Amino acid sequence: MGKDYKFIKNQIKVAQIRAIGSVIIGLMVLFGGIYFVELFETEKERIIGITVTIALLFLFIIAFYSNIRAIKKYKSFLE
């Protein structure tokens, strides 16, 4: 029981760190994308840059959500 408890507590910590990391990287993608879009000259290039930035941002939102679900799952094992 002791090893299982330690393993679950460690998995909760890992999932929390991954969730924080996905938020930080998501913000970096957002602000980097805004800067990146400003470098384009034509409207078509800007639309492509905005689309790519939004797609990457959604990927990090999904990663954050999956880490939150993992935290809830591991916490339910402790109850």
ZIKA-V937604 format. One record per pair of residues at least 24 apart in sequence whose C-alpha atoms are under 7 Angstrom apart, sorted by the first residue. I is the first residue (numbers start at 1). J is the second residue. D is the distance in Angstrom with one decimal. If there is no record, write none. Layout:
i: [I	I]
j: [J	J]
d: [D	D]
This chain:
i: [8	12	12	15	15	15	18	19	19	19	22	22	22	23	26	26	29	29	30]
j: [74	71	74	67	70	71	67	64	67	68	60	63	64	64	57	60	53	57	57]
d: [6.1	5.4	6.3	5.4	6.6	6.0	6.7	5.0	5.5	6.9	5.7	6.5	5.7	6.8	5.6	5.5	6.8	6.6	6.6]
